[in-house]
Each structure stands twice: as structure tokens, then as C-alpha cells.
Amino acid sequence: MGEALLSRLVFENIFDACEILISDPVMDRQNFLADRYGVQVTANNVQAAEASELLLLAIKPQIFSQVTQQILGSLNPSAVIVSILAGISLPQLEASFPRQAVIRAMPNTPAQVGAGVTAIARGTYVSDNQFNLAKKVLSAVGSVVEVPESMMDAVTGLSGSGPGYVALVVEALADGGVASGLPRAIAMQLAIDTVLGTAKLLKESKLHPGELKDRVTSPGGTTIAGVAMLEERGLRSALIEAVKAATARSKELGS
């Protein structure tokens, strides 16, 4: 996810590569990032902390405490820390970085192609300028929605885990096409482009999904026959329960 952000920031000219410093302990990774993106690299987390106006934490949650101990006392006091670590709450972040501006962010995997959505929760000491800077960075990989910290588990259950649900729906649609006589490659293309096109139509037209559904379900037609089967088999309730289950699991992992 960190590289997804980096690639968009550089290739979309949102920031000059020379303005970005990446800290990574692996020399081969440093060389790759420097060669591919033209950014500055270091193995020294303290150096990165001292130099940063915005410090993005894109590390494994298991080493959060270790990294925090390394950089405490070296942070630029006016810097904002943006964490994309799963399971690390805003109160935990603020306890680890006392009186520092901290933002918790939850991006999802479509960020890798610039089509993600990121939910952000701002901490107590975040100024409007710091918030706008963080939003500018995160907007490089898609849309940004501000929510209170109390909603972050629900965000995880919906948009964080949602790509998995959608992928399952796409796979099932393609399987249905194959079962109905379509070649696998054509069925998969039809399924992917149908989901992609429908999502784009909903976003750009601002239509309620129910209204769009009604527009394509003519009396006694094919779509209403399919919709009736989906309702009979419980697709709607299954997706609702999936989001609720993922939200509950997110709460368990963060406790």
C-alpha cells in the first residue's frame, strides 16, 4: 500500500520525487525504490522522522512499538503522522506520539490502481493545514472520506474488506456465465466490465441503486427473474451480514 501511494504521488506529479524520503531496512528495496521513483532513501528511521513534514507509517503492525521507540524524540514537532496500520487505533497512536498531530487512515486495495477509497480519522492536535496535506497525499490513490474513530471498524468491514466481497461476486457471475454456455474468458470480461460500469454509472449519475435496479427490470423480463432468485437465495442479507461480521472481527483484533 505504501508503494501504491508512492507511485501515484510521483507519476501524477503531486509531489516532486526529491521531496520524498523513504526509510526501508532492506538495501535491495532501497535501490529499487530509488531507481524506479527517483526518491531519496535511507535505512535510518530517525533521519526520516527528523526530516518529515508528513510521516507516513506503512509498516507491519507487529513492529509498530519498535519503530515508535526508535523515532520518539526525533520527530519534527510540526509534522503530522499518518498511519495506515490495520488494528492500531487512534487512541493508541496518540498515546504513542504524545501531543503530536496524528491521523489514522484506512485505504483499500483498489488504491493500487488509483481507484481506492480511504477513510481518515483525525486526532486531537491536527490542524486544518495538516489535515489538508494528509488528504492531498491520500487522494492520490482515490477518494477520501473523513469519519470519527468510532466508525473505523465499520469502515474496515465495508470498504476495507469489501473488495473481497466484490471479487467473490464477480467470480460467481463469471461462473454463472460459464454454466450458461459462455467461454471462461468472455464470461470473466463481461462480469468485470458489468460491475465496473455499473459502479461508475451509480457514482456519476447519483442514482440510488434501487432506482437503477428498477430501470433495468422490465415486467416479466430477464432481470426481474434473476433479481427474484437473488432475493430468494438471500444475497442482500448475506452481504449485510458479511459487513457486520467483518466489523465485529475488526473490533476483536483491535481490542
PyMOL commands that set and color helices and strands:
alter all, ss='L'
color gray80, all
select helices_A, chain A and resi 2-11+17-19+27-37+45-51+61-71+90-96+109-113+128-141+149-160+162-179+184-205+209-215+222-233+235-254
alter helices_A, ss='H'
color red, helices_A
select strands_A, chain A and resi 21-23+40-42+54-57+80-83+101-106+116-122+142-146
alter strands_A, ss='S'
color yellow, strands_A
deselect
rebuild
show_as cartoon
